[in-house]
């Protein structure tokens, strides 16, 4: 009734439970070969056992699937809490990036503080650049018409 077989064996038809994959494999009534190699083990299983064990295996899968989410979420949250408790460890991996600073130039970048007098010059250049871009767009649009 419950015969043990290995992968690659040629057998008569029936339903076999793969011990390595944990699934039921059906072999036609004419017979056939079990998939896998010598390390794969199969147990011949009667149909009534499959009808009882199959739904139970599905139920266990459905019950423990949410548990896998919890098992992933708990270490993630623990890492976030650990980072919040010891901010020095979290800031070590954070790059010091300041908006508006070019990091492509081959010079050292300290803190980029803009003086109030120079800030007016920067704003004036930005306004001039915006006007120049608007003029070029208007010329392109007129050229296409």
C-alpha positions in Angstrom: 0.0 0.0 0.0 2.7 2.5 1.0 5.7 1.6 -1.1 8.9 3.7 -1.1 10.4 4.6 -4.5 13.2 6.8 -5.8 13.3 9.3 -8.6 14.1 7.8 -12.0 12.3 4.5 -11.3 9.9 3.1 -13.8 6.7 2.3 -12.0 3.0 1.4 -12.4 0.4 4.1 -12.2 -0.8 5.7 -9.1 -0.4 8.7 -6.8 3.0 9.3 -5.2 4.0 11.8 -2.5 7.3 13.5 -3.2 9.1 13.7 0.1 11.6 16.3 -1.2 9.1 18.7 -2.9 6.2 17.9 -0.5 3.7 17.5 -3.4 1.6 14.7 -4.8 2.6 13.4 -8.3 0.2 11.4 -10.5 1.6 8.7 -12.7 -0.8 7.5 -15.5 -2.3 4.0 -15.2 0.0 2.7 -18.0 3.0 3.5 -15.8 5.8 5.9 -16.1 9.0 7.2 -14.7 9.3 9.3 -11.5 11.0 12.6 -11.9 14.3 13.4 -10.2 17.3 11.4 -9.3 18.3 8.9 -6.6 18.1 11.4 -3.8 14.4 12.1 -4.5 12.1 9.8 -2.5 8.5 9.1 -3.3 5.8 7.2 -1.3 2.9 5.5 -3.1 -0.2 6.9 -1.5 -3.8 5.6 -1.8 -6.5 8.0 -3.1 -8.4 8.2 0.2 -5.2 9.4 2.0 -4.6 12.0 -0.7 -8.2 13.3 -0.3 -7.7 13.8 3.4 -4.0 14.9 3.6 -4.1 17.2 0.6 -6.6 19.7 2.0 -4.9 19.6 5.4 -1.6 20.5 3.7 -3.4 23.4 1.9 -4.9 24.6 5.2 -1.5 24.5 6.9 0.0 26.5 4.1 -2.8 29.1 4.3 -2.3 29.3 8.1 1.4 29.8 8.1 1.7 32.1 5.1 0.8 35.2 7.1 3.3 34.0 9.7 6.1 34.3 7.1 5.1 37.9 6.7 5.5 38.4 10.4 8.9 36.7 10.4 10.1 39.1 7.7 8.5 42.2 9.3 9.8 41.7 12.9 13.6 41.9 12.0 12.9 44.8 9.7 11.2 46.8 12.4 13.9 45.8 14.9 16.5 47.3 12.6 14.5 50.5 12.3 14.1 50.7 16.1 17.8 50.0 16.6 18.6 52.8 14.1 16.4 55.2 16.0 17.9 54.4 19.4 21.5 54.7 18.2 21.5 57.6 15.7 25.3 57.6 15.3 25.2 54.1 13.7 22.4 55.3 11.3 24.2 58.5 10.3 27.5 56.7 9.6 26.0 55.2 6.4 24.2 58.3 5.3 26.1 60.4 2.7 26.4 64.1 3.4 24.6 65.5 0.4 23.6 69.2 0.2 21.2 70.4 -2.4 22.6 72.8 -5.0 26.2 71.6 -4.5 28.1 70.0 -7.4 29.9 66.9 -6.3 31.5 66.3 -9.7 34.3 68.9 -9.2 37.6 67.6 -8.0 37.8 69.7 -4.8 36.9 69.0 -1.2 33.4 70.0 -0.2 32.8 71.2 3.3 29.5 72.8 4.3 28.3 75.0 1.5 27.0 78.1 3.1 25.9 81.0 0.9 26.4 84.5 2.3 23.4 86.8 2.2 25.1 89.2 -0.2 26.1 86.4 -2.6 22.6 84.9 -2.4 21.2 87.9 -4.2 23.7 87.4 -7.0 22.8 83.8 -7.3 19.1 84.6 -7.5 19.8 87.3 -10.2 21.7 84.7 -12.2 18.9 82.2 -11.9 16.4 84.7 -13.1 18.6 85.7 -16.0 19.0 82.0 -16.9 15.3 81.4 -16.8 14.6 84.3 -19.1 17.3 83.0 -21.5 15.6 79.6 -21.5 12.2 81.1 -22.1 13.5 83.1 -25.1 15.1 80.0 -26.7 11.8 78.0 -26.3 9.8 80.8 -27.9 12.3 80.9 -30.9 12.0 77.1 -31.2 8.2 77.2 -31.2 8.2 80.1 -33.8 10.7 78.1 -36.0 8.4 75.0 -36.0 5.3 77.0 -37.1 
